[in-house]
Amino acid sequence: MGWPTSIMLGVCAGLLLTAAANLFFLPRVAEQQKRKFGSSWKMPLTGWSQETLLMYTKFGYRFVMPLVFSAVFSTAIHRITNEASGVN
């Protein structure tokens, strides 16, 4: 498998994993935050409210996680396929 194929395969795997996380885990995380912290909760250091924390959590799940997971999966699959084919 060539390096463009392995990298694109890793990117697709990372994007699929983050899409599943957005569909299945993000609603549960938001629900847990609401249940645990309550409506009058403020973050001690920054003063963020519950809505602000939820906004940043959604941002992390929707924009940061796809970038990180795509980079990690593409690097991992590229390394695995290179080692399997004997390339150092």
N, C-alpha and C positions, 0 to 999 in steps of 0.2 A: 504494500500500500504506500503510495507516495505521500510526501509531507502535506501537500494541500488537501488531499482527501482525509488524512488523519486529523488535521486541524479542523476542517469543516465538520467532521463527524463529532469531534469533541465539543465544538460550539453548539451543534444541534442537540447533543445530549445535555449540555448545560442549560440551554434554553428550554428544553422539555422539562427538566427537573424544576426549574424556577416557575414555569407555567403551572405545573402541578402544585407547587407550593402556594402560588397565588390563589389557585382554585380551592384547595383543600385546607391549607394551614392558616392563611391570612385571616379568614373569618373567625377561626377558633382563637387565634392570638388576640384579635380585637375584642372578642367576647371575654376572654380571660383578663385582659387589661381592665375592661369596664367592671367586671365582677370583683377583681382584687383591689383596685384602687378607689373605686367609687367616684361620684361626680364632683366632690369638693377637693379632690386630691391635687396637690401641686408638687412638682419635682423640687426638692430642696435647693439644689445648686443653681438651676436655671430658671425656676419659677414656671415651667411649662405646665399647662393645664392638661386634662385628660384628652381633649381634642387635639392639642398640639402634639402630644405624644403619639396619638393614633395617626396623625398626618405624617410624622417622620417615620413611623413604622411602615406605613404603606409605601412611602418613598423608598425605603430600604428594600422592601420586598419587590417592588416593581422596577426599580432602576439600578440599584447597587448590586443586588443578588445576581441578576442576569450577567452583569459584567464580570463579577468575581467568578461565578460558576463556569461561565464560558471560557475564561482564561485558564482556570484550573483544569477543567476537563480537556481542553484542547492540548494543554501542555502534557497532561498525564497520558492521553491516548497517543500523542506524538512520541513520547518517550517509550511507551510500551511497544508500539509498533516498530520503532527503530531498534530497540533491544532484541525484539523477536526476530528481526531480519538480519541481525548481526552487525548493524552499523553502529560505530562508536561516536 
